[in-house]
Every structure is written in structure tokens, then in C-alpha cells.
Amino acid sequence: MTAMFRVHEQWGRRSMAYWWVSQNQTFRQEREGGYLWAPKSGSGGVVFTHWSNMTLVQPGDVIFSYARQSIGAIGVASSAAYDAPQPAEFEGGWNPDGRRVDVVYKTLNPEVPLRTFVEDLVPLLPDRNSPITKQHTGVQGYLFAIPLKAGELICDRLEFVAPVEQLVAETLAQSIPDETTKEALIQARLGHGRWRRDILRYWSGRCAVTGLEVASLLRASHIKPWRASDNRERLDVFNGLLLGPAYDAAFDAGLITFEDDGSIAISPRLPPNQLLAAGISERARLSTISETHRAYLAYHRESVLRPA
């Protein structure tokens, strides 16, 4: 496995990545200052992966702060890496030519000792460039990419699942001024996150209308749109439908919606002669529906469905 587990697409399109930063010497300074910092190279110009990983961090990535054998904080990157000299508050003989990433930290109180979850964590870590050895000891280094499942496990053990995604959304909302870019980036970071997995689980991995079970073709679609929802609604499993491509596109575009009994309602903007071509049935209906779904669907019918 490489150090670039999920860092494989243009940065604006990839989903949220998880990072482990070892801050035994700098935890207080970096947490209070709201940043990560690492030199570009060591003595003699030697470049280390655990420093060059700084260039792979993107806004919305989640960072676990490790110091004194415990996770002491969770952070969310609010910037990509940029050139910056060694912080004045640092004590040490590092190369002053370095990189900085701005971070919004959430301090954990109490800190969570690594020993409480290390046995479950280590099997999920890579054989190379891992922050923890097979013998459960820390590796000398600074910033390490960790796989999705390892990041999820840590969030679970820290009892910090929904708050992490809320922290990501809030950090990006505050750090990106352009609304269109902000919404697209937040959805890219969280689109393959816990909410989508919760939607897949709720609908048993099948399209809510057709029963399609090919996961790569299924889309987790908000009923009340992301931009109109608060943070709780954005992560609410009942504010989502699992739909195949045609139904998802039409639902998001306001060309179809669903009534309280689950039956489809079609916008006049989608002519009957185009339904078959679009792969949409006028007799379609949701396989199940709850009272909470109905509240969100009422919003969709009133505010998203396109009139004539």
C-alpha cells in the first residue's frame, strides 16, 4: 500500500482523507496556534515521506493528534500546505524552510490512550509508512496517511463520528468564501463518508425504487438539499434516499418527487414521452417510507419539485 491511500484524484473531487500526526514535541504549540508544520527536508537535503505528506493534505481532511501515547485532539485541515518558516515558538534545530497547513482543532478531554484500541487498529494500518508498529509502539516521524477503515475505527473509539463530519462541514464553511465551491467541496469530502454508509445500510444496499443492488451505480441523495439543511439534517439518515442514476438525477433536478404514500410525482417539465427514455416509470414508488421521510419529502415537493 502507498502513502496516498485515497489521495488519487484532483483535490477538489476526492473524499475526506485521514491523517495521523505525532506531536510529542509540538502538540501544545500546534494546537494553540491552529496549524501543522514540517520542514521540507532534513540535514543534507534528505526528504522524508512523513514530512512531504504535508503536500497531500487538503481542506476537509481529518487529523488525529497523537502525543504522550494518547490521542489528544482531532483536527480538520482548513487549508492546503503552503510555504512557511519554522514557527518562532518551536524549540529545535529543524531546517527553517518548511510547509504549514492551517487546522481547526477540537481538544479531547480526557485524552484517549492508544492502548485502549491499538489491538484493533494495527491490523488496519499499512505495512509501510505506518505510525504504529506491529508491536504497538509509535514510529519516529511526523505525518502519516491512514486508511479509511482505520480512521473510522479511531472515530468510533473516540465516540466522535457525527461530530467529525460536522467539524469538517463547519471548517470548510468558514474557510471557503465562494458558496458554489464550498458546497461542492463539502459534498466531495463527505459524500463517501459515514452518512452514505448509513444510507446504504438503511436501504439494505438497494435502490429505494427499483431494487438495484450494484453499489457503484447507487447514489445517496439528500431529500432536503444540503444547502438548505442544517448540520443535523445533513447527517440524518432519514434525509436521504438511495437511488439508481436516473432516479437520482431526476430527483435532484426536481423533475420527480414522492408522495406521502411513496408513489412517484412527476414534474410537468418531464414530458410523458421522455419517461421511458429516461428509465423512469410513472408507476414507481418507494419500497418503504417513514414518518420522518415524509417531513423531508414535504419540503422536497414544496421547494424542489419544478412547476410547469
C-alpha positions as a printed Julia matrix, in Angstrom:
308×3 Matrix{Float64}:
   0.0    0.0     0.0
   1.26   3.51   -0.71
   1.05   6.61    1.47
  -1.58   8.0    -0.87
  -4.49   5.72    0.05
  -7.27   8.0    -1.1
  -5.25  10.9    -2.41
  -5.65   9.86   -6.01
  -7.86  12.4    -7.7
  -7.83  16.12   -8.3
  -8.02  17.53   -4.78
 -11.4   19.17   -5.17
 -13.01  15.86   -6.1
 -11.6   13.34   -3.65
 -13.32  12.36   -0.46
 -12.16  13.09    3.07
  -8.8   11.55    4.0
  -7.49  10.67    7.45
  -4.07  11.59    8.82
  -2.11  10.74   11.97
   0.26  13.41   13.28
   2.8   12.62   16.01
   3.28  15.8    18.04
   5.23  14.77   21.13
   7.4   17.88   20.91
   4.94  20.35   19.4
   1.38  19.36   20.45
   0.72  22.44   22.59
   2.21  24.92   20.12
   0.46  23.5    17.07
  -2.89  23.05   18.8
  -2.88  26.56   20.27
  -1.63  28.06   17.01
  -4.04  26.08   14.81
  -1.61  24.51   12.36
   0.68  21.68   11.3
   4.25  22.5    10.35
   7.08  20.37    8.98
  10.41  21.13    7.32
  10.76  20.35    3.64
  13.93  18.35    4.19
  16.43  17.24    6.78
  20.16  17.73    7.0
  21.89  17.26    3.69
  18.63  17.81    1.82
  17.18  14.39    2.69
  13.4   14.29    2.05
  11.25  12.14    4.31
   7.78  10.85    3.42
   6.4   11.81    6.82
   7.28  15.45    6.04
   6.43  15.51    2.33
   2.97  14.13    3.2
   2.14  17.75    4.08
   1.71  18.42    0.35
  -1.08  15.83    0.15
  -3.31  17.29    2.87
  -6.37  19.15    1.58
  -9.11  21.21    3.23
 -11.62  18.97    4.98
  -9.16  16.18    5.79
  -9.3   14.82    9.35
  -6.17  14.76   11.51
  -5.66  12.73   14.69
  -3.17  14.39   17.07
  -1.02  11.86   18.92
   1.2   12.81   21.85
   2.17  11.22   25.15
   0.8    7.85   23.94
  -2.72   9.25   23.58
  -4.97  10.94   21.04
  -5.31  14.43   22.48
  -7.2   16.24   19.74
  -8.95  15.86   16.43
  -8.31  18.45   13.75
  -9.72  19.37   10.36
  -7.47  20.96    7.75
  -8.74  24.37    6.68
  -6.06  24.91    4.03
  -3.72  23.01    1.78
   0.0   23.17    2.53
   1.84  26.41    1.85
   5.43  27.55    2.32
   6.14  28.88    5.81
   9.22  29.28    8.02
   9.67  27.38   11.25
   7.28  28.82   13.86
   9.01  31.1    16.35
   7.55  29.14   19.27
   9.26  25.91   18.2
  12.32  24.69   20.05
  14.56  22.55   17.91
  17.11  22.53   15.15
  14.91  21.78   12.16
  15.51  23.19    8.7
  13.61  26.53    8.87
  12.35  26.15    5.28
   9.06  24.34    5.7
   5.37  23.94    4.98
   2.31  24.79    7.05
  -1.29  23.54    6.99
  -3.94  25.5     8.88
  -6.02  23.29   11.18
  -9.12  23.69   13.35
  -8.53  21.54   16.43
 -11.04  20.01   18.83
  -9.31  19.08   22.09
 -10.35  15.78   23.68
 -10.97  15.84   27.41
  -9.96  13.37   28.61
  -7.35  12.25   26.11
  -7.83   8.72   24.77
  -4.88   6.35   25.38
  -3.67   4.43   22.34
  -3.55   1.22   24.4
  -7.36   1.19   24.62
  -7.78   0.5    20.9
  -4.34  -0.32   19.47
  -5.01  -4.07   19.05
  -7.94  -3.34   16.76
  -6.15  -0.5    14.97
  -2.86  -2.15   13.99
  -4.38  -4.76   11.6
  -5.97  -1.89    9.64
  -2.7    0.0     9.18
  -0.32  -0.44    6.21
   2.84  -2.5     6.36
   4.91   0.53    5.3
   4.73   4.16    6.42
   2.54   3.29    9.39
   2.53   5.47   12.53
   2.35   2.37   14.77
   4.45  -0.79   14.63
   3.14  -4.35   14.78
   4.48  -4.37   18.36
   2.12  -1.48   19.21
   4.82   1.16   19.6
   4.97   4.56   17.93
   7.14   5.16   14.87
   9.52   8.1    14.73
   8.06  10.51   12.22
   5.53  13.31   11.85
   2.57  12.94    9.46
   1.18   9.62    8.26
  -1.7    8.82    5.9
  -4.01   6.18    7.35
  -6.64   4.11    5.53
 -10.34   4.86    5.63
 -11.22   1.93    7.89
  -8.5    2.88   10.37
  -9.8    6.45   10.5
 -13.35   5.24   11.03
 -12.24   2.92   13.83
 -10.49   5.77   15.63
 -13.56   8.0    15.3
 -15.73   5.21   16.67
 -13.42   4.6    19.64
 -13.25   8.32   20.35
 -17.06   8.43   20.13
 -16.53  11.24   17.66
 -18.3   10.11   14.48
 -21.04  12.65   13.67
 -19.08  15.49   15.36
 -16.15  14.83   12.98
 -18.32  15.27    9.92
 -19.94  18.35   11.45
 -16.49  19.75   12.23
 -15.43  19.13    8.62
 -18.52  20.91    7.27
 -18.15  23.85    9.66
 -14.42  24.22    8.95
 -14.92  24.26    5.19
 -17.9   26.61    5.5
 -15.76  29.11    7.4
 -12.64  28.83    5.26
 -14.09  28.92    1.71
 -15.86  32.14    0.65
 -17.4   31.04   -2.64
 -20.74  29.32   -1.95
 -20.73  27.07   -5.03
 -17.18  25.89   -4.41
 -17.92  25.47   -0.71
 -20.94  23.24   -1.27
 -19.21  21.13   -3.92
 -16.14  20.63   -1.74
 -18.11  19.74    1.39
 -20.14  17.19   -0.52
 -16.99  15.75   -2.1
 -15.34  15.39    1.32
 -18.38  13.83    2.99
 -20.05  12.16    0.04
 -18.32   8.83    0.69
 -18.43   9.21    4.42
 -20.49   7.92    7.28
 -23.77   9.38    6.01
 -23.58   7.48    2.71
 -22.76   4.27    4.52
 -25.7    4.83    6.85
 -27.96   5.35    3.82
 -26.66   2.16    2.2
 -27.3    0.25    5.4
 -30.79   1.68    5.9
 -31.88   0.73    2.38
 -30.09  -2.65    2.58
 -27.84  -1.72   -0.34
 -30.75  -1.49   -2.8
 -32.25   1.38   -4.77
 -35.28   2.63   -2.83
 -37.36   2.45   -6.03
 -36.06  -0.26   -8.35
 -34.19  -2.59   -6.01
 -30.93  -2.18   -7.97
 -28.08  -3.67   -5.89
 -24.98  -2.58   -7.84
 -23.3   -0.33   -5.25
 -21.2    1.57   -7.79
 -24.39   2.72   -9.54
 -26.24   3.8    -6.41
 -26.34   7.39   -5.2
 -27.11   8.6    -1.68
 -29.23  11.66   -2.34
 -30.36  14.25    0.2
 -34.13  14.82    0.18
 -33.89  18.29    1.67
 -30.88  19.65   -0.24
 -27.54  20.07    1.5
 -27.53  23.85    1.06
 -30.94  24.16    2.72
 -30.2   21.79    5.62
 -28.59  22.43    8.97
 -25.75  20.21   10.18
 -28.09  17.78   11.94
 -30.28  17.39    8.85
 -27.23  16.88    6.64
 -26.26  13.8     8.62
 -29.78  12.48    9.27
 -30.23   9.07    7.66
 -33.92   9.88    7.09
 -32.95  12.88    4.97
 -31.71  10.58    2.25
 -32.77   8.16   -0.44
 -30.63   5.51   -2.1
 -31.37   5.79   -5.81
 -30.16   4.48   -9.14
 -28.64   7.0   -11.59
 -31.79   8.0   -13.49
 -33.97   8.43  -10.42
 -31.19  10.22   -8.53
 -30.59  12.74  -11.33
 -34.3   13.41  -11.8
 -34.89  13.73   -8.04
 -32.01  16.17   -7.57
 -33.16  18.21  -10.57
 -36.69  18.49   -9.19
 -38.17  16.53  -12.09
 -39.62  13.87   -9.79
 -40.51  13.58   -6.12
 -42.52  11.21   -3.94
 -45.86  11.5    -2.17
 -46.53  10.56    1.46
 -47.59   7.06    0.38
 -44.31   6.62   -1.53
 -45.79   6.95   -5.03
 -43.91   9.0    -7.6
 -44.93  12.54   -8.56
 -43.61  13.84  -11.85
 -42.9   17.45  -12.76
 -44.6   18.83  -15.89
 -41.04  19.63  -17.01
 -40.52  15.9   -17.65
 -42.88  15.01  -20.53
 -44.53  11.56  -20.52
 -42.82  10.63  -23.78
 -39.43  11.14  -22.09
 -40.09   8.96  -19.06
 -39.3    5.68  -20.81
 -36.22   7.17  -22.46
 -35.04   8.35  -19.05
 -35.62   4.93  -17.5
 -38.29   6.2   -15.11
 -41.64   4.5   -14.53
 -44.79   6.51  -13.9
 -45.83   3.71  -11.51
 -42.63   3.86   -9.48
 -42.83   4.07   -5.7
 -40.55   3.91   -2.69
 -40.13   0.44   -1.23
 -40.64   1.82    2.29
 -41.22   5.19    3.91
 -41.19   6.52    7.47
 -42.88   9.5     9.08
 -39.53  11.32    9.23
 -39.04  10.72    5.5
 -42.45  12.31    4.91
 -41.4   15.55    6.61
 -38.36  15.87    4.35
 -40.36  14.85    1.27
 -42.9   17.58    2.03
 -40.04  20.09    1.76
 -38.88  18.5    -1.49
 -42.36  18.71   -3.03
 -42.81  22.31   -1.97
 -39.34  23.71   -2.65
 -37.51  21.43   -5.1
 -40.11  19.92   -7.47
 -40.21  22.1   -10.55
 -43.58  23.54  -11.56
 -44.77  23.88  -15.14
